Amino acid sequence: MVADDMACNPRNPRPATVFNNANQNINVYGDDVEVDYRGYEVTVENLVRLLTGRLPDTTPRSKRLLTDEGSNILVYMTGRGGEGFLKFQDSEEITNIELADAFEQMWVKRRYNEIFFMIDTCQAASMFQKFYSPNILSVASSLVGEDSLSHHVDPAIGVYIIDRYTYYALEFLERVMPDSKKTMGEFLTVCPKRVCISTVGTRTDLFRRDPNKVPITDFFGSVRRVEVSDNFVNVSCPANLKAGGAQQKKVKEKFSICRPVAY
C-alpha cells in the first residue's frame, strides 16, 4: 500500500525510482516491488478489509492477504501520526483501537501465526498500546510524547527523504542474507537514541518466543518453512465418477470438490 506515488511524482528527478538517501545507493522501488493499493485506494477501510479478509468476491488475488494459521506477517506503517492514531491521505485516520481489533479478528479467523509490527511516526508506541492478541511483536520509532525525526535532506528535491529509524533499520536489513544468523532481538536495537534522537519503543509481552532466539529470516528474507509428511492423500477423482444417470449425480455430489480449477 503506497498512498503517494512518489516514483512518478513530477518533482522526482529520477522517475520510477525511490532512494533511501541523497547518495542514491539503494533504489527501494526496484523491479521486485509490487504495489497493490495506491493513491486513493489506500484507506482505513481497505486496510482493515485486507487484514481481516472481508473483501468482495470480485477482489483479485493480488489485492488479498492470502495467509493462514501458519503465516508470519510483517506489518510496516509510516506517515503522519500522533497519540493513538495514524493519518491516511490527510483526510481520515486509523486508531490504535481499530488496529488492535483488526489483529484480533485475524487471530480468531486463523489468518496468522505471528505478526511483527513496525511503525515509524510521531508518538509511534501509542499504536501498539491497545494490542491484546497473542503472538505480536512490536517496535516503534518513538515513545508517547516524542516526535520521530527525519534523517537528511536531498538537495535535488529540497525535502527530507527518509526518517531516522527507517534509515537505520534499512541499513541493518541490507546486510541480512537468507542464511543469516541475526535475530529479531538484534533488529529491535538497530537505532539507539544517540542516532535516532527519539526513543525506540518495543512490546514483547504478547510474543510467546524470546526475540533473541527468533531468526530475523522468520519475518525478513522470504524464507519459507516446509513441512514434510510421510502420509499420502489420494486427491484423484474416483473412477466411477464417469458413471451415468443417478449414480453419476450421486457420486458428483459426494465428490463435489473434484472440479477443474480456473485461474
Beta strands, then each sheet from edge to edge (+ up, - down):
strand 1: 72-78
strand 2: 81-82
strand 3: 85-88
strand 4: 92-95
strand 5: 114-120
strand 6: 136-140
strand 7: 150-154
strand 8: 159-163
strand 9: 201-203
sheet 1: 1+ 5+ 6+ 9-
sheet 2: 2+ 3- 4+
sheet 3: 7+ 8-
end
